Amino acid sequence: MTKNSGVKCSVQQCKHNENEQYCNLQTIQIGTHEQNPKMDQCTDCQSFELK
């Protein structure tokens, strides 16, 4: 797969992360682990997969 320059990612432990700090997926799923998120720390990339 090639890097998706529209999705930057700094999580090097994810198998979809390119060395250039980009994701190689065409789309990603974002979710939350909070009922009423108010901060960016409350959101999660649900497309994450461990390398």
C-alpha distance matrix in Angstrom:
0.0 3.8 6.8 9.0 12.3 14.3 13.7 15.0 15.2 17.5 17.3 16.2 17.0 14.1 11.2 9.0 10.6 9.5 12.6 13.4 14.2 11.5 9.6 5.9 7.7 9.3 12.6 14.3 17.8 20.5 23.8 26.9 29.0 32.2 34.4 35.1 32.5 34.0 31.9 28.2 28.5 29.1 25.7 22.6 18.9 19.0 15.2 15.7 15.0 16.6 14.8
3.8 0.0 3.8 6.5 9.2 11.7 11.7 12.9 13.7 16.1 16.7 15.8 17.4 14.8 12.6 9.8 10.2 8.2 11.0 10.9 12.1 9.3 8.5 5.4 8.1 9.2 12.6 14.5 18.2 20.5 24.0 27.1 29.5 32.4 34.7 35.0 32.1 33.3 30.9 27.2 27.9 28.8 25.4 22.7 19.0 19.8 16.2 16.7 16.7 18.1 16.4
6.8 3.8 0.0 3.8 5.9 8.7 8.4 9.2 10.4 12.9 14.1 13.7 15.8 13.4 12.1 8.9 8.2 6.3 9.2 8.2 8.8 5.8 5.7 4.2 7.4 8.7 11.5 12.8 16.6 18.3 21.9 24.8 27.3 30.0 32.4 32.4 29.4 30.2 27.7 24.0 24.8 26.0 22.6 20.2 16.7 18.2 14.9 15.2 15.9 17.4 16.1
9.0 6.5 3.8 0.0 3.8 5.3 5.7 7.8 9.9 13.2 14.6 15.2 17.2 14.4 13.7 10.0 9.7 8.9 11.9 10.3 9.9 6.2 5.6 5.1 6.5 6.5 8.8 10.5 14.3 16.0 19.7 22.7 25.5 28.0 30.1 29.9 27.0 27.8 25.5 21.9 23.2 24.1 20.6 18.6 15.2 16.8 13.9 14.9 16.4 18.4 17.9
12.3 9.2 5.9 3.8 0.0 3.8 5.5 6.7 9.8 12.9 15.1 15.9 18.6 16.3 16.2 12.7 11.4 10.2 12.2 9.5 9.2 6.2 7.6 8.4 10.1 9.8 11.4 12.8 16.3 17.3 21.0 23.7 26.7 28.7 30.9 30.2 27.1 27.4 25.0 21.4 23.0 24.4 21.1 19.6 16.6 18.8 16.4 17.1 19.0 20.7 20.2
14.3 11.7 8.7 5.3 3.8 0.0 3.8 6.5 9.9 13.4 15.5 17.1 19.4 16.8 17.2 13.6 12.7 12.6 14.9 12.4 11.1 8.0 8.4 9.8 10.0 9.0 9.5 10.7 13.9 14.6 18.3 21.1 24.3 26.1 28.0 27.2 24.1 24.5 22.4 18.9 20.9 21.9 18.6 17.5 14.8 17.0 15.1 16.4 18.9 21.1 21.2
13.7 11.7 8.4 5.7 5.5 3.8 0.0 3.8 6.5 10.2 11.9 13.8 15.9 13.3 14.2 10.7 9.7 10.5 13.1 11.2 8.9 5.9 5.6 8.2 8.4 8.6 8.4 8.4 11.4 11.9 15.6 18.2 21.2 23.2 25.4 24.9 21.7 22.3 20.0 16.3 17.9 19.0 15.6 14.1 11.3 13.8 11.9 12.9 15.5 17.6 18.0
15.0 12.9 9.2 7.8 6.7 6.5 3.8 0.0 3.8 6.9 9.5 11.4 14.1 12.3 13.7 10.8 8.6 9.2 10.9 8.8 5.9 4.3 6.0 9.4 10.7 11.9 11.8 11.0 13.7 13.5 16.8 18.8 21.4 23.4 26.0 25.3 21.9 22.1 19.3 15.5 16.7 18.5 15.6 14.2 11.8 14.8 13.3 13.1 15.6 17.0 17.2
15.2 13.7 10.4 9.9 9.8 9.9 6.5 3.8 0.0 3.8 5.7 8.0 10.4 9.0 11.1 8.9 6.4 8.1 9.6 8.8 5.1 4.9 5.8 9.5 10.9 13.1 12.7 11.0 13.2 12.8 15.7 17.4 19.5 21.9 24.8 24.5 21.0 21.5 18.4 14.7 15.0 16.9 14.2 12.2 9.9 13.0 11.5 10.4 12.8 13.7 14.1
17.5 16.1 12.9 13.2 12.9 13.4 10.2 6.9 3.8 0.0 3.8 5.9 8.9 9.0 11.6 10.6 7.4 9.0 9.1 8.9 5.3 7.4 8.8 12.3 14.1 16.7 16.3 14.3 16.1 15.3 17.6 18.6 20.2 22.5 25.8 25.5 21.9 22.1 18.7 15.1 14.7 17.2 15.2 13.3 11.7 14.8 13.8 11.7 13.6 13.4 13.7
17.3 16.7 14.1 14.6 15.1 15.5 11.9 9.5 5.7 3.8 0.0 3.8 5.5 5.8 9.1 9.1 6.7 9.5 10.1 11.1 7.9 9.3 9.3 12.4 13.7 16.8 16.2 13.7 15.0 14.4 16.3 17.2 18.3 21.0 24.4 24.7 21.3 22.1 18.9 15.4 14.3 16.3 14.3 11.8 10.2 12.7 11.7 8.9 10.4 9.8 10.5
16.2 15.8 13.7 15.2 15.9 17.1 13.8 11.4 8.0 5.9 3.8 0.0 3.8 5.5 7.7 8.7 6.0 8.0 7.8 10.0 7.8 9.7 10.0 12.3 14.4 17.8 17.9 15.9 17.6 17.6 19.6 20.6 21.5 24.4 27.9 28.3 25.0 25.8 22.6 19.2 17.9 20.0 18.0 15.2 13.3 15.2 13.6 10.5 10.7 9.2 8.6
17.0 17.4 15.8 17.2 18.6 19.4 15.9 14.1 10.4 8.9 5.5 3.8 0.0 3.8 6.5 8.8 7.6 10.4 10.9 13.4 11.3 12.5 11.7 13.5 14.9 18.5 18.3 16.0 17.1 17.3 18.8 19.7 20.0 23.3 26.7 27.6 24.7 26.0 23.0 19.8 18.0 19.5 17.7 14.5 12.7 13.9 12.5 8.9 8.1 5.8 5.8
14.1 14.8 13.4 14.4 16.3 16.8 13.3 12.3 9.0 9.0 5.8 5.5 3.8 0.0 3.8 5.4 5.5 9.0 10.8 13.0 10.7 10.7 8.9 10.4 11.3 14.9 14.7 12.5 13.9 14.6 16.4 18.0 18.8 22.2 25.4 26.3 23.5 25.1 22.4 19.0 17.7 18.8 16.3 12.8 10.3 11.1 9.0 5.8 5.3 4.8 5.4
11.2 12.6 12.1 13.7 16.2 17.2 14.2 13.7 11.1 11.6 9.1 7.7 6.5 3.8 0.0 3.8 5.6 8.2 10.5 13.1 11.7 11.1 8.9 8.9 10.1 13.9 14.4 13.0 14.9 16.5 18.6 20.6 21.6 25.1 28.1 29.2 26.5 28.3 25.8 22.3 21.3 22.1 19.3 15.7 12.7 12.8 9.9 7.6 5.7 5.6 4.2
9.0 9.8 8.9 10.0 12.7 13.6 10.7 10.8 8.9 10.6 9.1 8.7 8.8 5.4 3.8 0.0 3.8 6.5 9.8 11.4 9.9 8.2 5.4 5.3 6.5 10.3 11.0 10.1 12.7 14.5 17.2 19.7 21.3 24.6 27.3 28.1 25.4 27.0 24.6 21.0 20.6 21.3 18.2 14.8 11.4 11.9 8.5 7.4 7.2 8.6 8.0
10.6 10.2 8.2 9.7 11.4 12.7 9.7 8.6 6.4 7.4 6.7 6.0 7.6 5.5 5.6 3.8 0.0 3.8 6.6 8.1 6.3 5.7 4.6 6.3 8.7 12.1 12.9 11.8 14.5 15.5 18.3 20.4 22.0 25.1 28.1 28.5 25.4 26.5 23.7 19.9 19.6 21.0 18.1 15.1 12.1 13.6 10.9 9.2 9.6 10.0 9.1
9.5 8.2 6.3 8.9 10.2 12.6 10.5 9.2 8.1 9.0 9.5 8.0 10.4 9.0 8.2 6.5 3.8 0.0 3.8 5.3 5.5 5.1 5.8 6.4 9.9 12.9 14.5 14.3 17.4 18.6 21.6 23.8 25.6 28.6 31.5 31.7 28.5 29.4 26.4 22.6 22.6 24.3 21.4 18.6 15.5 17.2 14.2 12.9 13.0 13.2 11.4
12.6 11.0 9.2 11.9 12.2 14.9 13.1 10.9 9.6 9.1 10.1 7.8 10.9 10.8 10.5 9.8 6.6 3.8 0.0 3.8 5.4 7.2 9.2 10.2 13.7 16.6 18.2 17.7 20.7 21.4 24.3 26.2 27.7 30.6 33.7 33.8 30.4 30.9 27.7 24.0 23.7 25.8 23.3 20.8 18.1 20.0 17.4 15.6 15.5 14.9 12.8
13.4 10.9 8.2 10.3 9.5 12.4 11.2 8.8 8.8 8.9 11.1 10.0 13.4 13.0 13.1 11.4 8.1 5.3 3.8 0.0 3.8 5.6 8.8 10.3 13.8 15.9 17.5 17.4 20.5 21.0 24.2 26.1 28.1 30.6 33.6 33.2 29.7 29.9 26.7 23.0 23.3 25.6 23.0 20.9 18.2 20.7 18.2 16.9 17.6 17.5 15.9
14.2 12.1 8.8 9.9 9.2 11.1 8.9 5.9 5.1 5.3 7.9 7.8 11.3 10.7 11.7 9.9 6.3 5.5 5.4 3.8 0.0 3.8 6.9 9.7 12.5 14.8 15.6 14.8 17.6 17.7 20.7 22.4 24.4 26.8 29.8 29.5 26.0 26.2 22.9 19.2 19.5 21.7 19.2 17.2 14.8 17.5 15.4 14.0 15.3 15.4 14.6
11.5 9.3 5.8 6.2 6.2 8.0 5.9 4.3 4.9 7.4 9.3 9.7 12.5 10.7 11.1 8.2 5.7 5.1 7.2 5.6 3.8 0.0 3.8 6.5 9.1 11.1 12.1 11.9 15.1 15.7 19.1 21.3 23.7 26.2 28.9 28.6 25.3 25.8 22.9 19.2 19.8 21.5 18.5 16.4 13.4 15.8 13.4 12.8 14.4 15.4 14.8
9.6 8.5 5.7 5.6 7.6 8.4 5.6 6.0 5.8 8.8 9.3 10.0 11.7 8.9 8.9 5.4 4.6 5.8 9.2 8.8 6.9 3.8 0.0 3.8 5.6 8.2 9.1 8.8 12.1 13.4 16.8 19.4 21.7 24.5 27.1 27.2 24.1 25.2 22.7 18.9 19.4 20.5 17.2 14.6 11.2 12.9 10.1 10.0 11.5 13.2 12.9
5.9 5.4 4.2 5.1 8.4 9.8 8.2 9.4 9.5 12.3 12.4 12.3 13.5 10.4 8.9 5.3 6.3 6.4 10.2 10.3 9.7 6.5 3.8 0.0 3.8 6.6 8.8 9.7 13.3 15.4 18.8 21.8 24.1 27.0 29.4 29.8 27.0 28.3 26.0 22.3 22.8 23.6 20.1 17.3 13.6 14.5 11.0 11.5 12.1 13.9 13.1
7.7 8.1 7.4 6.5 10.1 10.0 8.4 10.7 10.9 14.1 13.7 14.4 14.9 11.3 10.1 6.5 8.7 9.9 13.7 13.8 12.5 9.1 5.6 3.8 0.0 3.8 5.5 6.7 10.2 13.0 16.3 19.6 22.1 25.0 27.1 27.6 25.1 26.8 24.9 21.4 22.0 22.2 18.5 15.7 12.0 12.2 8.7 10.3 11.3 14.1 14.2
9.3 9.2 8.7 6.5 9.8 9.0 8.6 11.9 13.1 16.7 16.8 17.8 18.5 14.9 13.9 10.3 12.1 12.9 16.6 15.9 14.8 11.1 8.2 6.6 3.8 0.0 3.8 7.0 10.5 13.4 16.9 20.5 23.4 26.0 27.6 27.9 25.6 27.2 25.6 22.3 23.5 23.4 19.6 17.3 13.7 13.9 10.9 13.3 14.7 17.7 18.0
12.6 12.6 11.5 8.8 11.4 9.5 8.4 11.8 12.7 16.3 16.2 17.9 18.3 14.7 14.4 11.0 12.9 14.5 18.2 17.5 15.6 12.1 9.1 8.8 5.5 3.8 0.0 3.8 6.9 9.9 13.3 17.0 20.0 22.4 23.9 24.2 22.1 23.8 22.6 19.4 20.7 20.2 16.4 14.3 11.0 11.0 8.7 11.7 13.9 17.2 18.2
14.3 14.5 12.8 10.5 12.8 10.7 8.4 11.0 11.0 14.3 13.7 15.9 16.0 12.5 13.0 10.1 11.8 14.3 17.7 17.4 14.8 11.9 8.8 9.7 6.7 7.0 3.8 0.0 3.8 6.5 10.0 13.5 16.4 19.0 20.7 21.2 18.9 20.8 19.5 16.3 17.2 16.7 12.9 10.6 7.2 7.4 5.6 8.7 11.5 14.8 16.5
17.8 18.2 16.6 14.3 16.3 13.9 11.4 13.7 13.2 16.1 15.0 17.6 17.1 13.9 14.9 12.7 14.5 17.4 20.7 20.5 17.6 15.1 12.1 13.3 10.2 10.5 6.9 3.8 0.0 3.8 6.6 10.3 13.2 15.7 17.2 18.0 16.1 18.5 17.6 14.9 15.6 14.3 10.6 8.5 6.0 5.3 5.5 8.9 11.9 15.4 17.8
20.5 20.5 18.3 16.0 17.3 14.6 11.9 13.5 12.8 15.3 14.4 17.6 17.3 14.6 16.5 14.5 15.5 18.6 21.4 21.0 17.7 15.7 13.4 15.4 13.0 13.4 9.9 6.5 3.8 0.0 3.8 7.1 10.4 12.6 14.3 14.7 12.5 14.7 13.8 11.2 12.1 10.7 7.0 5.7 4.7 5.5 7.4 9.7 13.3 16.3 19.0
23.8 24.0 21.9 19.7 21.0 18.3 15.6 16.8 15.7 17.6 16.3 19.6 18.8 16.4 18.6 17.2 18.3 21.6 24.3 24.2 20.7 19.1 16.8 18.8 16.3 16.9 13.3 10.0 6.6 3.8 0.0 3.8 7.0 9.1 10.7 11.6 10.0 12.9 12.6 10.9 11.1 8.7 5.7 5.2 6.4 6.2 9.4 11.2 14.5 17.3 20.5
26.9 27.1 24.8 22.7 23.7 21.1 18.2 18.8 17.4 18.6 17.2 20.6 19.7 18.0 20.6 19.7 20.4 23.8 26.2 26.1 22.4 21.3 19.4 21.8 19.6 20.5 17.0 13.5 10.3 7.1 3.8 0.0 3.8 5.5 7.7 8.7 7.1 10.3 10.3 9.4 9.0 5.8 4.3 5.5 8.4 8.6 12.3 13.1 16.3 18.5 22.0
29.0 29.5 27.3 25.5 26.7 24.3 21.2 21.4 19.5 20.2 18.3 21.5 20.0 18.8 21.6 21.3 22.0 25.6 27.7 28.1 24.4 23.7 21.7 24.1 22.1 23.4 20.0 16.4 13.2 10.4 7.0 3.8 0.0 3.8 6.9 9.0 8.0 11.3 11.4 11.2 9.6 6.2 6.6 7.3 10.6 10.3 14.0 14.2 16.9 18.6 22.2
32.2 32.4 30.0 28.0 28.7 26.1 23.2 23.4 21.9 22.5 21.0 24.4 23.3 22.2 25.1 24.6 25.1 28.6 30.6 30.6 26.8 26.2 24.5 27.0 25.0 26.0 22.4 19.0 15.7 12.6 9.1 5.5 3.8 0.0 3.8 5.5 5.4 8.8 9.9 10.9 9.8 6.1 7.9 10.0 13.5 13.6 17.4 17.7 20.6 22.3 25.9
34.4 34.7 32.4 30.1 30.9 28.0 25.4 26.0 24.8 25.8 24.4 27.9 26.7 25.4 28.1 27.3 28.1 31.5 33.7 33.6 29.8 28.9 27.1 29.4 27.1 27.6 23.9 20.7 17.2 14.3 10.7 7.7 6.9 3.8 0.0 3.8 6.2 9.6 11.9 13.5 13.1 9.3 10.7 13.0 16.1 15.9 19.6 20.5 23.4 25.4 29.0
35.1 35.0 32.4 29.9 30.2 27.2 24.9 25.3 24.5 25.5 24.7 28.3 27.6 26.3 29.2 28.1 28.5 31.7 33.8 33.2 29.5 28.6 27.2 29.8 27.6 27.9 24.2 21.2 18.0 14.7 11.6 8.7 9.0 5.5 3.8 0.0 3.8 6.4 9.5 11.7 12.1 8.7 10.4 13.6 16.8 17.3 20.9 21.8 25.0 27.0 30.4
32.5 32.1 29.4 27.0 27.1 24.1 21.7 21.9 21.0 21.9 21.3 25.0 24.7 23.5 26.5 25.4 25.4 28.5 30.4 29.7 26.0 25.3 24.1 27.0 25.1 25.6 22.1 18.9 16.1 12.5 10.0 7.1 8.0 5.4 6.2 3.8 0.0 3.8 5.9 7.9 8.5 5.5 7.3 10.8 14.1 15.4 18.8 19.4 22.8 24.6 27.9
34.0 33.3 30.2 27.8 27.4 24.5 22.3 22.1 21.5 22.1 22.1 25.8 26.0 25.1 28.3 27.0 26.5 29.4 30.9 29.9 26.2 25.8 25.2 28.3 26.8 27.2 23.8 20.8 18.5 14.7 12.9 10.3 11.3 8.8 9.6 6.4 3.8 0.0 3.8 7.0 8.5 7.0 9.2 12.9 16.1 18.0 21.2 21.6 25.1 26.7 29.7
31.9 30.9 27.7 25.5 25.0 22.4 20.0 19.3 18.4 18.7 18.9 22.6 23.0 22.4 25.8 24.6 23.7 26.4 27.7 26.7 22.9 22.9 22.7 26.0 24.9 25.6 22.6 19.5 17.6 13.8 12.6 10.3 11.4 9.9 11.9 9.5 5.9 3.8 0.0 3.8 5.3 5.6 7.7 11.2 14.3 16.8 19.6 19.6 23.1 24.4 27.2
28.2 27.2 24.0 21.9 21.4 18.9 16.3 15.5 14.7 15.1 15.4 19.2 19.8 19.0 22.3 21.0 19.9 22.6 24.0 23.0 19.2 19.2 18.9 22.3 21.4 22.3 19.4 16.3 14.9 11.2 10.9 9.4 11.2 10.9 13.5 11.7 7.9 7.0 3.8 0.0 3.8 5.3 5.6 8.6 11.2 14.2 16.6 16.5 20.0 21.4 24.0
28.5 27.9 24.8 23.2 23.0 20.9 17.9 16.7 15.0 14.7 14.3 17.9 18.0 17.7 21.3 20.6 19.6 22.6 23.7 23.3 19.5 19.8 19.4 22.8 22.0 23.5 20.7 17.2 15.6 12.1 11.1 9.0 9.6 9.8 13.1 12.1 8.5 8.5 5.3 3.8 0.0 3.8 5.5 7.8 10.9 13.6 16.2 15.4 18.6 19.5 22.3
29.1 28.8 26.0 24.1 24.4 21.9 19.0 18.5 16.9 17.2 16.3 20.0 19.5 18.8 22.1 21.3 21.0 24.3 25.8 25.6 21.7 21.5 20.5 23.6 22.2 23.4 20.2 16.7 14.3 10.7 8.7 5.8 6.2 6.1 9.3 8.7 5.5 7.0 5.6 5.3 3.8 0.0 3.8 6.8 10.5 12.3 15.5 15.3 18.6 19.9 23.1
25.7 25.4 22.6 20.6 21.1 18.6 15.6 15.6 14.2 15.2 14.3 18.0 17.7 16.3 19.3 18.2 18.1 21.4 23.3 23.0 19.2 18.5 17.2 20.1 18.5 19.6 16.4 12.9 10.6 7.0 5.7 4.3 6.6 7.9 10.7 10.4 7.3 9.2 7.7 5.6 5.5 3.8 0.0 3.8 7.1 9.1 12.2 12.4 16.0 17.8 20.9
22.6 22.7 20.2 18.6 19.6 17.5 14.1 14.2 12.2 13.3 11.8 15.2 14.5 12.8 15.7 14.8 15.1 18.6 20.8 20.9 17.2 16.4 14.6 17.3 15.7 17.3 14.3 10.6 8.5 5.7 5.2 5.5 7.3 10.0 13.0 13.6 10.8 12.9 11.2 8.6 7.8 6.8 3.8 0.0 3.8 5.8 8.7 8.7 12.2 14.1 17.2
18.9 19.0 16.7 15.2 16.6 14.8 11.3 11.8 9.9 11.7 10.2 13.3 12.7 10.3 12.7 11.4 12.1 15.5 18.1 18.2 14.8 13.4 11.2 13.6 12.0 13.7 11.0 7.2 6.0 4.7 6.4 8.4 10.6 13.5 16.1 16.8 14.1 16.1 14.3 11.2 10.9 10.5 7.1 3.8 0.0 3.8 5.4 5.9 9.6 12.1 14.9
19.0 19.8 18.2 16.8 18.8 17.0 13.8 14.8 13.0 14.8 12.7 15.2 13.9 11.1 12.8 11.9 13.6 17.2 20.0 20.7 17.5 15.8 12.9 14.5 12.2 13.9 11.0 7.4 5.3 5.5 6.2 8.6 10.3 13.6 15.9 17.3 15.4 18.0 16.8 14.2 13.6 12.3 9.1 5.8 3.8 0.0 3.8 5.4 8.5 11.5 14.6
15.2 16.2 14.9 13.9 16.4 15.1 11.9 13.3 11.5 13.8 11.7 13.6 12.5 9.0 9.9 8.5 10.9 14.2 17.4 18.2 15.4 13.4 10.1 11.0 8.7 10.9 8.7 5.6 5.5 7.4 9.4 12.3 14.0 17.4 19.6 20.9 18.8 21.2 19.6 16.6 16.2 15.5 12.2 8.7 5.4 3.8 0.0 3.8 6.5 10.0 12.4
15.7 16.7 15.2 14.9 17.1 16.4 12.9 13.1 10.4 11.7 8.9 10.5 8.9 5.8 7.6 7.4 9.2 12.9 15.6 16.9 14.0 12.8 10.0 11.5 10.3 13.3 11.7 8.7 8.9 9.7 11.2 13.1 14.2 17.7 20.5 21.8 19.4 21.6 19.6 16.5 15.4 15.3 12.4 8.7 5.9 5.4 3.8 0.0 3.8 6.7 9.4
15.0 16.7 15.9 16.4 19.0 18.9 15.5 15.6 12.8 13.6 10.4 10.7 8.1 5.3 5.7 7.2 9.6 13.0 15.5 17.6 15.3 14.4 11.5 12.1 11.3 14.7 13.9 11.5 11.9 13.3 14.5 16.3 16.9 20.6 23.4 25.0 22.8 25.1 23.1 20.0 18.6 18.6 16.0 12.2 9.6 8.5 6.5 3.8 0.0 3.8 6.4
16.6 18.1 17.4 18.4 20.7 21.1 17.6 17.0 13.7 13.4 9.8 9.2 5.8 4.8 5.6 8.6 10.0 13.2 14.9 17.5 15.4 15.4 13.2 13.9 14.1 17.7 17.2 14.8 15.4 16.3 17.3 18.5 18.6 22.3 25.4 27.0 24.6 26.7 24.4 21.4 19.5 19.9 17.8 14.1 12.1 11.5 10.0 6.7 3.8 0.0 3.8
14.8 16.4 16.1 17.9 20.2 21.2 18.0 17.2 14.1 13.7 10.5 8.6 5.8 5.4 4.2 8.0 9.1 11.4 12.8 15.9 14.6 14.8 12.9 13.1 14.2 18.0 18.2 16.5 17.8 19.0 20.5 22.0 22.2 25.9 29.0 30.4 27.9 29.7 27.2 24.0 22.3 23.1 20.9 17.2 14.9 14.6 12.4 9.4 6.4 3.8 0.0
